[in-house]
Structure formats: structure tokens, C-alpha cells
Amino acid sequence: MHLAEHHRVEQGNSCFLAGRCRLSNSFLYDKGIASALFPRLAADRALEGSSVWVLVQGRFVQFFGCVSHKGQIDHLEAIARQTPDVQAVLANVMVGIDSKPPYLTASPSLTCGQSLRGKGEKPCRTSHE
């Protein structure tokens, strides 16, 4: 816990003390980043058919889920990089629904596009379907 606390306190402090950042802690940027990013993603028709969720933490934007084609990953990253105050973008996103996600899941047997309740539309269809 002590190591994690040190990391959280330090993240952004040195940047602020050096005069390169306007806020004293990188986590203070997260609400503004999310407020700017989420409406843009939700309204972007180029991302239709994707099933992506976002984690904004310490000026880092992380994408998880699946998309229909690789171009959507590039598009997600570009939108995030254009968002003010974003320091880094990480895309843990897979193309289609036929492979294992590149991150741990709550249910190892659940695959991208599979509904938790067994009903509903299955996102992330690839172009060959």
C-alpha cells in the first residue's frame, strides 16, 4: 500500500513543480479528460459496431473491448490523443470476436461479443460476417 501511495502522490507532482503542468496531481485531470472524450466517442459513427470501454486514470487513457476492424483502433487512439491533457493512450483492444481479449476478464469463458445475459445484439462483427 505504501508503494502504491508513493506512486499516486508522485504522479504529476514533479511535472507541476517543474512548471510543465497546471495541476499538482495527474489524477486531477481525469474528470476533464473523460468529460471531453466520452461524448466524442459516443457520437462518432466511425466506431459503430465496436464494443469498447474506457479507463481514464492519471492522464492515461486505456481502451478495452473489441472493434470490427483495425482502423477503429487507430481512430480511437487518434481521438484520445487529440483530447487536451492526455499524456498517454493504450489500446488493449482486439479485432473481431474470435480470439481471447488481450487482458484479464472476470469470466475466462466469456468472449468479446458474447452477451452476459445470453440475449441482445452481439457487437464487434468483422467485415466478413
Residue pairs with C-beta under 8 A, 6 or more apart in sequence:
8 27
8 58
9 25
11 25
11 26
11 27
11 58
12 21
12 23
12 24
12 25
12 26
12 27
12 28
12 29
12 58
12 59
13 24
13 25
15 21
15 26
16 22
16 23
16 24
16 25
23 29
26 58
26 59
26 87
27 57
27 58
29 59
29 85
30 56
30 57
30 58
30 59
32 84
32 85
33 56
33 59
33 61
33 83
33 84
33 85
33 86
34 54
34 56
36 83
36 84
37 54
37 56
37 61
37 79
37 80
37 83
37 86
38 54
40 79
40 83
41 47
41 52
41 54
41 76
41 79
44 75
44 79
46 71
46 72
46 75
47 67
47 72
47 75
47 76
49 67
49 68
49 72
49 123
49 124
49 125
50 65
50 66
50 67
50 68
50 72
50 123
50 124
51 65
51 66
51 67
51 112
51 113
51 123
51 124
52 63
52 64
52 65
52 66
52 67
52 76
52 93
53 63
53 64
53 65
54 61
54 62
54 63
54 64
55 61
55 62
55 64
56 62
58 87
59 85
59 86
59 87
59 88
60 86
60 87
60 88
60 89
60 90
61 80
61 83
61 86
61 88
61 89
61 90
62 89
62 90
62 91
62 92
63 73
63 76
63 77
63 80
63 89
63 90
63 91
63 92
63 93
64 92
64 93
64 101
64 103
65 93
65 94
65 101
65 112
65 124
66 93
66 94
66 95
66 96
66 97
66 101
66 112
66 113
66 123
66 124
67 73
67 76
67 93
67 94
67 95
67 124
68 95
68 96
68 124
68 125
68 126
68 127
69 95
69 126
69 127
70 95
72 93
73 91
73 93
73 95
76 91
76 93
77 89
77 91
80 86
80 89
81 89
92 101
92 102
92 103
93 102
94 100
94 101
94 102
94 112
95 126
96 112
96 124
96 125
96 126
97 111
97 112
97 113
97 114
97 122
97 124
97 125
97 126
98 111
98 126
100 111
101 111
101 112
110 116
112 123
112 124
113 122
113 123
113 124
113 125
114 122
115 122
